[in-house]
Amino acid sequence: MALFSSLSERLNHIFSKLTKHGKLTELEIKGAMREVRIALLEADVNIFVAKKFIADVSEKAVGQEILQSLNPTQQVIKIVNDELCALMGSTNAKLEVSDKPPTVVMMCGLQGAGKTTLCGKLAYLLKKQGKKPLLVACDVYRPAAINQLQIVGGKAGAEVFEKGTQNPVKTAKQAIEHARSMGYDTVIIDTAGRLHIDDALMKELENIKEEVRPNDILLTVDSMTGQDAVNVAETFNKRLDVTGVILTKLDGDTRGGACLSIKAVTGKPIKFIGVGEKLTDLEPFYPDRMASRILGMGDVLSLIEKAQDAVTEEQAKKLEQKLKDASFTLEDYLDQFESLKKMGGIASVMGMMPGMNKLKLKEGDIDEKRIERLKAMILSMTKKERDNPSIINSSRKKRIAAGSGTSVQEINQLLKQFEQTKVMMKQFKKGKRMPFGMM
């Protein structure tokens, strides 16, 4: 499911009505802006934020230069895009880096927002960037919190510093000393959460902040809670002066209110977004890319970055050579499925492609399980069959179907689809079209 699909669909519907007009009047733009305001409020955007956003867009959109331009609708959409970017922070806000290692990152938030898991995800992301992070267990109240951090730390390949249930402030201080002596360049402190904000929690967080002087205080909030997430961010910010926000569960049924309101309400940027359960599902937040996705223009830059992570330069060159030689096999086809999986699956990739929102795809329309069935069929073939599918006769199809738990009909569909993919890739090589949709 695409991020903020409901809001994106509403905005595209509003702009499609404007497109039907050759020229736009001030009245038509104001009418469209009223509809945009309703769409924002339905997406749970803070009412004052929505009001100011519409006022800012309207002021720029009704200028004579826009009204008399050759394509006023495109101009209006550009203004909306620019204002969405400004609303969410304009530029990517990076982690602060200490002049004298280690850099200290203090993670905070309410229980249930995914803070402990995010500590592991952040450590994994930093390790990919060549950093050496140390995780610190300072949540001594929630049962199994320390064990949970050790598990996610193990998956991320990061050491966890813990001192049991001793005073968290003391543990945090000892962790910094340990990091200095052992050459860790980043310390990520997992602090205690609560079901609700209370003074005891805030006092403890304030004491940890006072003791370790963190470079970043990152607040984890659940984007699915909408305006509650904004209220939580505002309260934490007043007490701790947070430096940034991590929005989790953006892969769920999120209306978008928190993402579009937090920066305007707190003045603090969203630094990262959580887009799934896997360790790799933490991404830096780019306001311009998010605005583009909300308006249905896709997110090609993020798509390219995911592709670069999923496929090595050597693999890309090998595939390019196979396209030139017309020697693309079912073995290569299998590799493409694996690359898609590394990129987050078909649904994730399609959500970043321009114009995909217009297809109005629902969650069930993209069957990730079908990919697993296709992989099972290919893996049930011999190497000779994968290299030369033309030898797969009736008896071989029956054997492959039995081995993969599928049917001969599905084997036929796979082989037909593979041949179509080869044709499409040849066309792509000639510059005729993009090879998306090969699945």
C-alpha positions in Angstrom: 0.0 0.0 0.0 1.4 3.4 -1.0 2.2 5.9 1.8 -0.7 8.2 2.6 -2.7 6.6 -0.3 -6.1 8.1 0.8 -4.6 11.7 0.9 -2.7 11.2 -2.3 -5.8 9.9 -4.0 -7.9 12.9 -2.8 -5.3 15.5 -3.9 -5.0 13.9 -7.3 -8.7 13.9 -7.8 -8.8 17.6 -6.9 -6.0 18.5 -9.3 -7.5 16.4 -12.1 -10.6 18.5 -12.0 -8.5 21.7 -12.3 -6.6 20.2 -15.3 -9.9 20.2 -17.3 -9.8 24.0 -17.3 -7.5 25.7 -19.8 -7.3 28.8 -17.7 -8.0 29.1 -14.0 -9.9 31.8 -12.2 -9.2 33.0 -8.6 -12.6 31.5 -7.7 -11.7 28.0 -9.1 -8.4 28.0 -7.2 -10.0 29.0 -3.9 -12.6 26.3 -4.4 -9.9 23.7 -5.0 -8.0 25.0 -1.9 -11.2 24.5 0.2 -11.2 20.8 -1.0 -7.5 20.4 -0.2 -8.1 21.8 3.3 -10.9 19.2 3.9 -8.5 16.5 2.6 -5.8 17.5 5.0 -8.2 17.6 8.0 -9.5 14.1 7.0 -5.8 13.0 7.0 -5.7 14.2 10.6 -3.4 17.1 9.9 -3.4 19.7 12.8 -6.2 22.2 12.1 -3.9 25.3 12.6 -1.3 23.7 10.3 -3.9 23.0 7.6 -5.3 26.5 7.9 -1.8 28.1 7.5 -0.9 25.8 4.7 -3.9 26.7 2.6 -3.4 30.4 3.3 0.2 30.2 2.1 -0.7 28.2 -1.0 -3.7 30.4 -1.9 -1.6 33.6 -1.6 0.9 32.4 -4.1 -1.5 30.5 -6.4 -3.8 33.5 -7.1 -1.0 35.8 -8.4 -1.4 37.1 -11.9 1.7 35.3 -13.1 0.1 31.9 -12.2 -3.4 32.8 -13.5 -2.1 33.9 -16.9 0.5 31.2 -17.4 0.1 28.6 -20.2 -0.5 25.8 -17.7 -1.8 27.2 -14.4 -2.7 23.8 -12.9 0.9 22.6 -13.1 2.0 25.9 -11.5 -0.6 25.4 -8.6 0.6 21.8 -8.1 4.2 23.0 -8.0 3.3 25.5 -5.3 1.5 22.8 -3.3 4.6 20.6 -3.7 6.9 23.4 -2.5 4.7 24.2 0.5 4.5 20.5 1.5 8.3 20.4 1.4 8.5 23.5 3.6 5.9 22.1 6.0 7.9 19.0 6.6 11.3 20.7 6.9 12.6 21.4 3.4 15.8 19.5 3.7 17.0 16.1 5.1 18.0 16.6 8.7 21.1 14.4 9.5 22.3 13.1 12.8 24.6 15.5 14.7 28.2 14.3 14.9 30.4 15.0 17.9 33.8 16.7 17.3 35.2 14.4 19.9 33.9 10.7 19.7 31.7 9.2 20.8 28.6 10.8 19.3 25.7 10.2 21.8 22.2 9.6 20.6 19.5 9.4 23.3 16.3 7.6 22.1 13.0 8.4 23.9 9.3 7.8 23.5 6.2 6.1 24.8 5.8 2.3 25.1 4.5 0.7 21.9 6.1 3.2 19.5 8.9 0.7 18.6 11.7 2.6 20.3 13.9 -0.4 21.3 13.6 -2.1 17.9 14.5 1.3 16.3 17.7 1.4 18.4 18.8 -1.8 16.6 17.7 -0.5 13.2 19.6 2.8 13.7 22.7 0.8 14.8 22.4 -1.4 11.6 22.1 1.8 9.4 25.1 3.4 11.1 27.2 0.2 10.6 26.4 0.3 6.9 27.9 3.8 6.9 31.1 2.5 8.5 30.3 3.5 12.0 30.9 1.5 15.2 27.8 1.9 17.4 27.3 0.8 21.0 23.7 0.1 22.2 23.0 1.0 25.9 20.1 -0.6 27.9 18.7 2.1 30.1 15.1 0.8 30.2 15.2 -1.1 33.5 11.4 -1.1 34.2 9.7 -2.9 31.2 10.0 -6.7 31.6 12.5 -8.2 29.0 13.4 -4.7 27.6 17.1 -5.4 28.1 16.8 -8.9 26.5 14.8 -7.4 23.6 17.7 -4.8 23.0 20.2 -7.6 23.1 18.3 -9.6 20.5 17.9 -6.6 18.1 21.6 -5.7 18.8 22.7 -9.2 17.9 20.8 -9.0 14.6 22.3 -5.6 13.9 25.8 -6.9 14.8 26.1 -4.2 17.6 27.3 -4.7 21.1 24.8 -4.0 24.0 26.1 -2.4 27.2 23.9 -3.2 30.2 24.2 -3.2 33.9 21.0 -4.8 34.9 18.5 -2.8 36.9 21.0 -0.3 38.4 20.2 3.4 38.1 19.8 4.2 34.4 21.7 7.5 34.8 24.7 5.6 36.2 24.5 3.1 33.4 24.4 5.8 30.7 27.5 7.5 32.2 29.4 4.2 32.4 28.5 3.4 28.8 30.1 6.6 27.6 33.3 5.7 29.4 33.2 2.2 28.0 32.7 3.6 24.5 35.7 5.9 24.8 38.0 3.2 26.0 36.8 0.6 23.4 36.8 2.9 20.4 33.1 3.1 19.7 32.2 6.2 17.7 28.5 6.3 18.4 26.4 5.5 21.5 22.7 4.9 21.2 20.9 5.0 24.6 17.6 3.1 24.8 15.7 4.9 27.6 12.5 3.8 29.5 9.1 4.5 28.0 5.7 4.7 29.6 2.1 4.0 28.4 1.4 7.7 29.3 3.7 10.7 29.9 4.3 11.2 33.6 6.6 13.4 35.7 8.8 10.5 37.0 9.6 9.4 33.4 10.5 13.0 32.4 12.6 13.6 35.5 14.7 10.4 34.7 15.1 11.5 31.0 16.1 15.0 32.1 18.7 13.5 34.5 20.2 11.2 31.7 20.4 14.2 29.4 22.1 16.3 32.1 24.7 13.6 32.8 25.7 12.5 29.2 25.0 15.7 27.2 23.7 13.8 24.1 24.3 15.2 20.6 20.9 14.1 19.5 17.7 13.4 21.4 15.5 11.5 19.1 11.8 11.0 19.9 10.1 7.9 18.5 6.4 8.4 17.8 3.8 6.1 16.3 2.5 7.7 13.1 -0.7 5.6 13.2 -1.8 7.6 16.3 -2.2 10.8 14.2 -2.7 13.9 16.2 -1.9 12.0 19.4 1.6 11.6 18.0 1.9 15.3 17.5 0.7 16.0 21.1 3.3 13.5 22.5 6.0 15.2 20.4 5.0 18.6 21.7 5.1 17.4 25.4 8.4 15.6 25.1 9.9 18.6 23.3 8.9 21.0 26.1 10.6 19.0 28.7 13.7 17.6 26.8 14.1 20.0 23.8 14.4 17.0 21.4 16.5 17.5 18.3 14.5 15.3 16.0 11.7 12.8 15.5 11.6 9.2 14.2 8.1 8.3 12.8 7.4 4.6 13.0 4.7 2.4 11.2 4.6 4.5 8.1 3.9 1.2 6.2 0.6 0.8 8.1 -2.7 2.5 7.7 -1.3 6.0 8.2 -3.4 9.0 7.2 -0.4 11.4 7.2 -1.4 13.9 9.9 1.6 13.3 12.1 4.1 13.5 9.2 2.6 16.8 8.0 2.1 18.4 11.4 5.1 17.5 13.7 7.6 20.0 12.2 5.2 22.8 12.1 3.9 22.2 15.7 7.3 21.4 17.4 9.8 23.1 15.2 11.8 19.9 15.2 12.6 17.9 12.1 11.6 14.3 11.2 15.1 12.6 10.8 14.1 9.0 10.1 11.0 7.0 9.2 10.2 3.4 10.0 8.6 1.6 7.0 8.4 -2.0 8.1 9.4 -4.7 10.6 12.8 -5.7 9.1 16.1 -4.4 10.4 16.6 -2.6 7.0 13.3 -0.8 7.2 14.6 2.5 8.6 15.1 5.3 6.1 16.4 8.9 6.3 13.5 11.3 5.9 13.6 13.6 2.8 10.7 16.1 2.8 10.9 16.7 -0.9 10.7 13.0 -1.7 7.8 12.6 0.7 5.9 15.5 -0.9 6.5 14.0 -4.3 5.0 10.7 -3.2 2.0 12.4 -1.6 1.3 14.1 -4.9 1.6 10.9 -6.8 4.8 11.8 -8.5 6.8 8.9 -7.1 10.1 8.8 -5.4 12.7 7.9 -8.0 15.7 8.9 -6.0 14.8 6.5 -3.1 14.0 3.8 -5.6 17.5 4.2 -7.1 19.1 4.1 -3.7 17.2 0.9 -2.8 18.3 -0.6 -6.1 21.9 0.3 -5.5 21.8 -1.4 -2.1 20.1 -4.5 -3.5 22.4 -5.0 -6.5 26.2 -4.7 -6.6 27.9 -2.9 -9.4 29.4 -6.2 -10.5 25.9 -7.8 -10.6 24.5 -4.8 -12.6 27.4 -5.1 -15.2 26.8 -8.8 -15.5 23.1 -8.3 -16.1 23.9 -5.6 -18.7 26.2 -8.0 -20.5 23.6 -10.7 -20.5 21.1 -8.3 -22.1 23.6 -7.4 -24.8 24.3 -11.1 -25.4 20.6 -12.1 -25.2 21.7 -14.8 -22.7 19.2 -13.9 -19.9 18.2 -17.1 -18.1 15.8 -18.3 -15.5 18.7 -18.3 -13.1 19.0 -14.5 -13.7 15.2 -14.2 -13.4 15.5 -15.8 -9.9 18.2 -13.2 -9.0 15.8 -10.4 -10.0 13.2 -11.7 -7.6 15.8 -11.7 -4.8 16.8 -8.1 -5.7 13.1 -7.1 -5.5 12.9 -8.7 -2.0 15.9 -6.8 -0.8 14.3 -3.6 -2.1 11.3 -4.2 0.2 9.1 -6.2 -2.2 7.0 -5.3 -5.2 4.5 -3.2 -3.2 7.4 -1.0 -1.8 8.9 -0.5 -5.3 5.6 0.3 -7.0 4.8 2.8 -4.3 7.9 4.8 -5.3 7.1 4.8 -9.0 5.6 7.9 -10.6 1.9 7.6 -11.4 1.3 4.3 -9.6 -1.3 5.9 -7.3 -3.5 6.4 -10.4 -3.9 2.6 -10.7 -5.6 2.7 -7.2 -4.0 -0.6 -6.2 -5.3 -2.1 -3.0 -3.2 -4.2 -0.6 -4.4 -7.5 -2.0 -3.8 -6.5 -5.6 0.0 -7.1 -5.3 0.5 -10.7 -4.4 3.9 -11.1 -2.8 3.2 -14.8 -2.2 3.0 -15.4 -6.0 6.6 -14.4 -6.2 7.5 -17.1 -3.7 5.6 -19.7 -5.9 7.5 -18.5 -9.0 10.8 -18.9 -7.1 9.7 -22.4 -5.9 9.1 -23.4 -9.5 12.5 -22.2 -10.7 14.3 -23.8 -7.8 12.6 -27.1 -8.7 14.3 -27.1 -12.1 17.7 -28.5 -12.9 20.5 -26.0 -13.8 20.3 -27.3 -17.4 16.5 -26.4 -17.5 17.1 -22.9 -16.0 19.8 -22.2 -18.6 17.7 -23.5 -21.5 14.0 -23.4 -20.7 13.1 -24.6 -24.3 14.0 -28.2 -23.2 11.2 -28.2 -20.6 8.8 -30.7 -22.2 5.5 -32.2 -20.8 7.2 -34.8 -18.5 9.7 -32.2 -17.1 6.8 -29.8 -16.4 5.0 -32.5 -14.4 8.1 -33.2 -12.3 8.7 -29.4 -11.7 5.1 -28.9 -10.7 5.2 -31.8 -8.2 8.5 -30.6 -6.8 7.3 -27.1 -6.2 3.7 -27.8 -5.1 2.3 -26.1 -8.1 0.5 -27.1 -11.3 1.6 -27.6 -14.9 -0.6 -24.7 -15.8 1.4 -22.4 -13.5 4.7 -23.8 -15.0 3.3 -22.8 -18.5 2.4 -19.3 -17.2 5.9 -18.9 -15.7 7.6 -19.9 -19.0 5.4 -17.6 -21.0 6.0 -14.7 -18.6 9.8 -15.3 -18.8 9.7 -15.1 -22.6 7.7 -11.8 -22.4 10.2 -10.5 -19.9 13.1 -11.2 -22.3 11.3 -9.3 -25.0 10.7 -6.4 -22.7 14.3 -6.3 -21.6 15.5 -6.3 -25.2 13.2 -3.3 -25.8 14.6 -1.6 -22.7 18.1 -2.2 -24.0 17.1 -0.3 -27.2 15.6 2.5 -25.0 12.0 1.9 -25.9 10.5 1.4 -22.5 11.2 0.7 -18.8 11.3 -2.9 -17.7 8.9 -2.4 -14.8 5.9 -4.7 -14.9 8.0 -7.7 -15.8 6.6 -9.4 -12.8 
